[in-house]
Amino acid sequence: MQWDKLRIFHAVAEAGSFTRAGERLHLSQSAISRQISALEDSLNTTLFHRHARGLALTEQGELLYRTVHEVFAKLAMVEAVLTDSKERPKGELKVTTPIGFGSIWLTQRIRGFVDMYPDIRFNLIVTDQELDLSLREADVAIRLRKPTQSDLIMRKLTTVHYHIYASETYINRYGAPRSLDDLKRHTLVIYGKGVAQPVSNINWLIDELGGVSEEHPVHKVNNVYGLYKAIESGLGIGALPDYIIARKSRVIRVLPSIEGPTFETYFVYPEELRNSKKIGVFRDYLIQKVSEWEF
């Protein structure tokens, strides 16, 4: 299995077609096809099913792809360590965060980091799926729960609290609740199925109310950012993690004496990138910003 052929195989498997792989590698479709055929001949097995809509990996192709993908990920990690500047951090920094945290809290602070380190190209991936750092799907992750993998380095960032929020629009129209009993007459917005849950009782507000009847106006959203936008629009009252509320937000806290559950946030990266300058300066920057913010 020659390295060039494996490199081309990996590109084809990622792209799903000879044409798109050729565009990425700056090779002709026929050259790509010949290399894949030669690899299949050398292994005496079929790696791709050819069909009108493109290519699909065979069972043997899947096995080879998983192995080659892991090798490429490890090589990319080693390359990052070897090329990390000793004088000034530079290069791409790939950061993954949950949608709510990344879309609202972190995006407001990226500009300051890039201004400090203009040679770093910031790549933010917001997703509620946990990307595999060991396979270099990202360099750094901000997680809303403590990781269990032993090969990851973690640093606690802060403790986040849940509180009850409503928009100024809603309050101006319906008034602010003065007690839990009063809250029962208001429209609620809660978390639906499939939402990422940093706490076990994500709909703790319903528990605080002792449940609600089927007639009670309750709307559901299965994403914390979507829930925030729904509350901001005046749809109803709901529970949000404090990090999602901007200082000048039109969403304000109601029933401030009621405390919801809490969870820890963590800055996480692979052991292999322990000495990365980019990660080090980004970690220090985040710690500083977290210290300036009252969650």
C-alpha positions in Angstrom: 0.0 0.0 0.0 1.9 3.0 -1.3 1.4 6.3 0.6 0.4 8.3 -2.5 -2.4 5.8 -3.3 -3.6 5.8 0.3 -3.7 9.6 0.2 -5.8 9.6 -2.9 -8.0 6.8 -1.5 -8.6 9.0 1.6 -9.5 12.0 -0.5 -12.0 10.0 -2.6 -13.6 8.4 0.5 -14.0 11.9 2.0 -15.3 13.5 -1.3 -17.6 10.6 -2.4 -16.5 11.0 -6.0 -13.5 10.9 -8.3 -14.3 14.4 -9.7 -14.5 16.2 -6.3 -11.4 14.3 -5.0 -9.5 15.4 -8.2 -10.5 19.0 -7.6 -9.1 18.9 -4.1 -5.9 17.2 -5.1 -5.5 19.0 -8.4 -5.5 15.8 -10.4 -7.6 14.6 -13.3 -10.5 12.3 -12.8 -8.8 9.7 -14.9 -5.6 9.9 -12.8 -7.6 9.4 -9.6 -9.5 6.5 -11.1 -6.3 4.8 -12.2 -4.8 5.1 -8.7 -7.8 3.7 -7.0 -8.0 0.8 -9.5 -4.3 0.1 -8.9 -4.8 0.1 -5.1 -7.8 -2.3 -5.4 -5.7 -4.6 -7.6 -2.8 -4.6 -5.2 -5.2 -5.5 -2.3 -7.2 -7.9 -4.5 -10.4 -6.3 -3.1 -13.1 -3.8 -4.1 -13.0 -0.6 -2.0 -15.8 1.4 -3.6 -19.3 0.6 -5.0 -19.7 2.6 -8.2 -23.2 4.0 -8.8 -24.8 6.8 -10.7 -24.8 9.2 -7.8 -21.2 8.7 -6.9 -19.2 6.3 -4.8 -19.9 4.3 -1.6 -17.3 2.5 0.5 -17.5 -1.3 0.6 -17.1 -3.1 3.9 -13.4 -3.6 3.1 -13.2 0.1 2.1 -14.7 1.2 5.4 -12.1 -0.8 7.3 -9.3 0.8 5.3 -10.8 4.3 5.5 -11.0 4.1 9.3 -7.4 3.2 9.6 -6.1 5.7 7.1 -8.2 8.5 8.6 -6.7 7.8 12.0 -3.2 7.9 10.5 -3.9 11.2 8.8 -5.3 12.7 12.0 -2.3 11.6 14.0 0.0 13.0 11.3 -1.9 16.3 11.3 -1.5 16.5 15.0 2.3 15.9 14.8 2.6 18.5 12.1 0.8 21.0 14.3 3.2 20.4 17.1 6.3 20.5 14.9 5.3 23.7 13.0 4.0 25.6 16.1 6.0 28.8 16.2 8.5 29.1 19.0 8.4 32.9 18.9 4.8 33.9 18.0 1.8 31.6 17.7 0.5 31.2 14.2 -1.5 28.9 12.0 -5.1 27.5 12.2 -6.7 27.0 15.5 -9.8 24.7 15.3 -12.1 25.2 18.2 -15.4 23.3 18.8 -18.1 24.4 21.3 -21.8 23.6 21.9 -24.1 25.8 19.7 -25.3 28.1 22.4 -22.0 28.8 24.0 -20.2 29.2 20.8 -22.9 31.2 18.9 -23.5 33.7 21.7 -20.7 33.9 24.3 -17.6 32.9 22.4 -18.2 34.6 19.1 -18.4 38.0 20.8 -14.8 37.5 22.1 -13.0 36.0 19.1 -12.2 39.5 17.7 -10.2 40.4 20.7 -8.2 37.2 20.5 -7.4 37.6 16.8 -6.4 41.2 17.4 -3.9 40.0 19.9 -2.6 37.1 17.7 -3.2 38.2 14.1 -1.1 35.2 12.7 -3.7 32.7 14.1 -6.5 31.7 11.8 -9.5 31.0 14.0 -11.8 28.1 12.9 -14.9 27.8 15.1 -17.1 24.7 14.9 -20.4 25.1 16.8 -22.2 21.8 17.2 -23.9 19.9 20.1 -22.1 16.7 19.0 -18.8 16.1 20.7 -16.1 16.0 18.1 -13.3 13.5 18.5 -10.2 15.5 19.5 -8.0 12.4 19.3 -8.8 12.2 15.6 -8.1 15.9 15.1 -11.7 16.8 14.3 -10.8 19.9 16.4 -7.7 21.1 18.3 -9.6 22.4 21.3 -13.1 21.8 22.7 -15.1 23.7 25.3 -17.3 21.2 27.0 -20.3 21.7 29.3 -19.5 18.5 31.3 -16.3 16.9 32.5 -14.7 14.7 29.9 -14.1 11.0 30.7 -11.3 10.4 28.2 -8.0 9.8 30.0 -5.8 11.2 27.1 -7.3 14.7 27.2 -6.0 17.6 29.2 -8.8 19.7 30.8 -9.0 23.0 32.6 -12.1 24.1 34.4 -13.3 27.5 33.1 -16.3 28.4 35.2 -19.5 27.3 36.9 -22.7 28.2 35.0 -26.1 28.7 36.7 -29.6 28.4 35.3 -32.1 31.1 36.0 -35.5 32.2 34.8 -35.7 34.7 32.0 -38.3 36.7 30.0 -38.0 39.4 27.3 -38.9 43.0 27.9 -41.5 42.6 25.2 -43.2 39.8 27.1 -43.1 41.6 30.4 -44.4 44.8 28.9 -47.4 42.8 27.5 -48.1 40.4 30.3 -46.2 41.6 33.3 -43.5 39.9 35.3 -44.3 36.9 37.5 -44.0 37.7 41.2 -43.9 34.1 42.5 -44.0 30.6 41.4 -47.7 30.5 41.8 -47.9 33.6 39.6 -45.6 32.0 37.0 -48.2 29.2 36.5 -50.5 31.7 34.7 -47.7 32.6 32.2 -46.7 30.9 28.9 -43.6 28.8 29.3 -40.9 27.8 26.8 -39.1 24.6 27.7 -36.5 22.2 26.2 -37.8 19.6 23.8 -36.5 16.1 23.1 -33.0 15.8 21.7 -31.5 18.9 23.4 -27.9 18.6 24.7 -28.2 18.3 28.4 -25.4 19.6 30.6 -27.6 18.9 33.6 -29.8 15.9 34.3 -33.0 17.8 35.0 -32.9 20.2 32.0 -36.6 21.1 32.5 -36.2 21.9 36.2 -38.5 24.8 35.9 -41.5 22.4 35.4 -40.4 20.6 38.5 -40.3 23.9 40.4 -43.9 24.5 39.4 -45.0 21.0 40.4 -45.8 20.2 36.8 -48.2 21.8 34.4 -51.6 20.7 33.0 -52.1 19.8 29.3 -54.1 23.1 29.0 -51.2 25.2 30.1 -49.5 27.1 27.2 -46.1 25.4 26.9 -43.8 25.6 23.8 -40.8 23.4 23.2 -37.5 24.0 21.5 -34.8 21.3 21.3 -31.8 23.7 21.2 -30.6 26.2 23.8 -29.9 28.9 21.2 -33.3 28.4 19.7 -34.9 28.6 23.2 -33.0 31.8 23.9 -34.3 33.3 20.6 -37.8 32.2 21.3 -37.7 33.9 24.8 -36.1 37.0 23.2 -39.0 37.2 20.7 -41.6 37.4 23.6 -42.9 33.8 23.1 -42.8 33.0 26.8 -40.8 32.6 29.9 -38.1 30.0 30.3 -34.9 28.8 32.0 -31.5 29.6 30.4 -27.9 29.2 31.4 -26.5 32.6 32.3 -23.7 32.5 29.7 -26.2 33.0 27.0 -27.4 36.4 28.3 -25.6 39.4 26.9 -25.0 42.3 29.3 -27.2 44.6 27.2 -29.7 41.9 26.3 -33.5 42.6 26.1 -33.9 39.3 27.9 -33.9 39.9 31.6 -34.0 37.7 34.7 -37.3 37.2 36.6 -37.9 35.7 40.0 -34.2 36.2 40.9 -34.5 34.4 44.2 -35.0 31.1 42.4 -31.8 29.3 41.6 -31.7 26.6 39.0 -29.1 23.8 38.6 -25.4 24.4 37.8 -22.8 22.8 35.7 -19.1 23.2 35.0 -17.5 24.2 31.7 -14.1 22.8 30.6 -11.3 23.8 28.2 -10.2 20.5 26.7 -7.4 19.5 24.3 -5.3 16.3 23.4 -2.3 15.3 25.4 -0.2 15.5 22.2 -0.9 19.3 21.9 0.3 20.0 25.5 3.1 22.3 24.2 1.1 24.0 21.5 1.6 27.8 21.6 -1.7 28.5 19.9 -3.6 26.5 22.5 -1.7 28.0 25.4 -2.5 31.6 24.5 -6.1 30.8 23.7 -6.5 29.1 27.0 -5.0 32.0 28.9 -7.2 34.4 26.9 -10.4 32.5 27.7 -9.5 32.3 31.4 -9.1 36.1 31.4 -12.4 36.7 29.7 -14.3 34.3 31.9 -12.9 36.1 35.0 -14.3 39.4 33.6 -17.7 37.9 33.1 -20.3 37.3 35.8 -22.1 34.1 34.9 
